Amino acid sequence: MHLPVMPPVAPMLAKAAKQLPDGDHWLYEPKWDGFRCIVFRDGDEVELGSRNERPLTRYFPELLGPLRECLPHKAVVDGEIVIATDKGLAFEALLQRIHPADSRVRMLAETTPASLVAFDLLAVGDRDLRPAPLEERRKLLEETLSGCAPPIHLTPTTTDISVASDWFTRFEGAGLDGVVAKSQDLPYRENERVMVKVKHERTADCVVAGFRWHKSGGVVGSLLLGLYDGNGVLHHVGVTASFTMARRKELVDEIAPYRMDDLSGHPWEHWAVPVEATGRVPGAPSRWNAKKDLRWEPLRPELVCEVAYDHLQGDRFRHGTTFRRWRPDRQPSSCTYDQLEVVVPEELAAVFGA
């Protein structure tokens, strides 16, 4: 492979903000909920690189042919791999792709095919476009993808903040994270947080039913969160781990009275029995790092905390939550799914139609 921009590339990133920046020089686009991907195409060679500069090519074989048909012989494109369903984007289906068995990957490629949404162009032909302003890169990207068809898509953009604000509200039901704002004179700056992202944020009261030690040892790394369903079953819905080191030390004493010697009688005691690694229960191996220690210790499910979250994916928080405060005034039994706002699904076709 011989391109003006060679793999690996660390993609340009965004910093969080509470509201969209306003001004004539901003370009807004939906924030897609998938795997960030840099596509490298040189003739018949196509490589897909992840945000962490790891190869994704083998996990999404169904994209390689369409990318060869769509892209020029030499091109580098920044985008997001997503899986679209009738209920919106399905991040859990993406996670299933990170699997060592090629046969399983190919089966999933047929049953839950992925799409690529492109939003930046780093190189075309022999030209490195990273020094060029976004406004120029966007025009070239539109020209480059003008003949493309699904599963390759061009993300919609707008310079109108009122339209972007409408997208922020309306497209959440399609599974989108929020809205990204980019300065139109911005060059492509690898691995720098120079864009602005505004994501949805809500709060929920959750049962704290376990914890993990921090990798440094002796302090709390994360708290394991649970919510009750209508049948009184406590489900593991995610973790909260956004603590300073000083706060991690304080938490050791705060959770100490609730620690259990073993899982006997704990709502999650059945997880002590070896099961197929799904990544949906505490202690299951990480799909991204098999060596990562995800062992946990149980707590009596009597503590309640309020957390901020941005997105619910199925029955779990899509991302890690932010700890807000303890809620001693709340009964654990009141921590149910009913408190969560259910967003009305939006057709993904409406997003692309924008």
N, C-alpha and C positions, 0 to 999 in steps of 0.2 A: 504494500500500500504506500503510495507516494502522493500526499496531499499537502497544500500550504498550511493546514492545521492538522497535526497528527495526534492520534490518541496516545495517552489518555488526556482528557480535558476536564478540569474541575469547573462545573457550570457557574455562571453568575447567579448570585443569590439575592434574597430580599430580606429586609428587616421589618419587623412588625410595627404597625401603627394602629391607633384607635379609630382614625377616620381617614378618608381619602384626601390626598393633597389636591389642591385646586390651583388651576393656572393653565395658560394656553399651551405650555410646552409639555404637558403630560399626556401619555398614551395609556389607556386603561384596557385591561383584558381579563376575562374570567380566570380564576385560579383553579387549575385542574387537580383532581385528587387521584394521583397515580404514581408511577415510577418515573422520576426525572431521567431523561435519556438523551445522550448526544449520539446522533447518527453519522457515521463516516461511510461514504460511498466512493469507491474508486473502481470504476468498471464493474466487473462481476463481484468484487469484494464489498461486503457490507458488514460493518461492525456496529454493535449497539453498546454504548458505554453508560454506566450508571452514574449517579451523583457522586458516589464514593470512588469513582474511577475504576470500577470493577466491570468485567464483561457481562452483558445481559443477552448476548446473541443467541446462545443455545436455548434460552428459556422462551423465546418468542419467534419460532421458525416461520410462523404464518405471516410475519411482517416483511420478511426478506424479499420475497418475490415482488410484492407491491411497491416496495421502496426502489427496487431496480427498475421497475416500469415507470415510476413517477419522477425520480430525481435525475438530474444531469449526471453524466459519467463521473464527474468530480464534484462533490458537494459535502458540506458538513452542516448539519441541522440540529438545532436545540429544540427539544419538545418534551412531551409527556406520554408515556404509554398508559393507556386506560383500558378498562373492560366495561363496555356499556351493556346494561340490561334494561328490561322493561321498567325497573324500579330505580334507574339511574346508574351512576358509576358504582362498581363493585370492587372495592379495594381488597376484600377478603379473597376474591377470585384471583387477583394478582398474586397474593401471597402464596396461593397454592402452586403457582408456577415455579417457585424456587425449590425445585425438587431434584435429587440426584439421578433419578431414573428417566432416561430419555423417552422411554415408551409412555410414561405417565405425562410428561411434558407435551408430547405430540397428541396424546388423547385429549388433553385439556385445550390444546390449540384448536382442535376441531369443535369441541363442545362449548367452550367459552372463548372465542377468538378475541384477540386484542386489537386495538386501534392505536395509531400514533397521531397526536395533536401537535403540530409544529407551531412554534412562536418566535423563532429567531434563526438567522442564517449566519454562520461563522465563516464559511468559505464557499466559493463557487468557481469552477474552473481552476485557474492557477492563482486566483486572488484571495488573499487573507482579508476578510471583512471585519475582523475584530476592531481595528482602529476607526472604522467608519461609524458615523452616528446612527442611532437606532432608526431614525426616520428613513435613511437610505437603505439600511438592512431590511426593513419591513417591506419597502417597495420591491426590492429584489426578491424577497421571499415570496411575495404574492405572484410575481412573474414566474418564479421557479416552480411553484406549485399549481400554476394555472390549469395544467392538464391532469391534475391528480384526482383520484376518486377514492371513496372509502375502500379500505380502512385507513387511508391517509387523509388527514384533515388539516385545514388552516384555522387557527384560533381566530375568533372575531375580535376586533378592537374598536375603540371609540375614543375620540378626544373630548366628548361631552360628559361632564361629571354627572349630570342628571341621568343619563343613560346608564353609566357605570353604577350609580346608586340603585337603579332599578334592577340591574343584573345581580347586584349583591343580595337583594331580597328575593328576587324571583327564581334565580337559578340554583338556590340552595337545595331545592327539592329534587334537582337532578343529580345531587351528590357533589356539587362543586364547593370548594373550600371558602371562597370569597372572591376578592378582586385584587389584582396586581396593578400597580402604577409604575410606569417607567418614563424617565425623561427622554424626550425625542432626540436630544443631542448626546445621549449617553453612548460611549463606546462599549464594546463587550469586555468587561473586566472580570476575568476568571476568579472564582472563589472569593469574591468580595460582595458584601451585602449593600448593594447600591440601588436596588429596586425597593419599592415599598409594597407591603402586603397588608391588607385589612381582612381579618378572618372573623367568622361568627364566633361569639362567645356567650355562653349561658352558664348557669350554676346549677348544681344538684347536690343534695344531701345523700351521702353514701355511708354504708357500713364499712368500717375498717376491720377486716377479718384476718389479716396476716401482714407480714413485713419481710423485707430482704435486708441483709446487712450490706453496707457500702463496701465497695471493693478495697477501700483502704483499711477496713476492719474496725470494729469497736463502735461504729456509729450506724444509724439507720440509713439505708440506701433508698428504699421506697416503701410506700404503704400500699397494700393490696385492697382494692375497693370492691364492694358488692352491692347489688340491688335485688330486692325481692320481686318475683313475678306474682301473678294472681293466685298461684297455687301455694304460695309461701315458700318457694324454693329460692335460696340465695345464690345468685349467679355472679361469677367473677366478671367484672366489667372493665377492668383496667387498673392502672396504677397512678399514683402521684409521687413525683420524685424531685420537684423543684424546690430544694431546700439549700440554704447556706450551710457551711460546715458547722457553724455554731448551732444552727437550728437542728441539725442532724444529731448533735450531742444531746440537746434538750429532749428530743423525742425518745431517746433510750429510756429515760426516767419516766416519761409520760405514758409510754405503752407498757412499762414493766408490770404493773398490776394485772394486765390482761393476758400475759404470755401463758401458753399452755405447754405442758411437758411433751405431749404427743397429740395426734389428730383424733383421738377417741372422743366421739360426741360432737366433733366440729362439723359444720355444714358441708365442708369440702373434704371430709375424711376419705371418701372414695378415690380421691386423686392420689392417695398414697399407694394405690395399686397400679403397677405399670400398665400404661395404655399406649396406643399408637400416638406418636408425637404429633399433635395438631397445632400447637402454639396457642391454644385457647384456654389452657389451664395453667395455674402456677407450677413452675418446675419443668414444663415441657421445653425441649431444646429450641433455641432460637433458629429460625430459618436462615438468618443472615450470618450467624456466628455460632457454630456448633460447640465451640469451646467456652462460650459465655456461661457463667455460673448463674442459673436461675432458681437455685434452691431457695425455699422460703420457710418461714416459721409461722405457726398459727397463733392467732389471738382470739380470745373469746369475742364473739361478734356483738359487743356491747358499746363500742365506741362509734360515734357518728361525726363525720367531718363534712364541711362544705367545700366543694371543688368547683373550679371554673373549667369548662370544656368547650370545644369549638364544634364538634361534629360527632354524631352518633352513627356508627356503621353497623347495621343490623342490631344486635343487642349489646354492643360494646362501644366504649369510647374509641374513636378512630385514632386519636393521638393521646399522648400523656396529658394528664390534667394538671391544673395548678391549685395547690392547697391554699384555701382561703382562711379557714378557722375551724376550731372544734365546735361542735354543736351539742353541748350537754343537755340542752333543752329538748332535743329530739329523741324519740324512741327509735331504736333500730328497725322495728317492724314497720315504721312509717316511711322507710327509705325504699320506695317502690318505683317501678318504671312509670307509673301513672303521673309522676311529677314532671316527666320529661316532655318537652314540646315536640309534637310530631309534625314534621314539615310536609306539606302536601307535595307529592311527586310532580316533577315537571319533565315533560318530554325533552330528551337530549336534542332532538331535532330542532327544538326551539332555540337552543343555545347556538347551534351552527347557523340557524336561520338569521340570527342576529348579525 
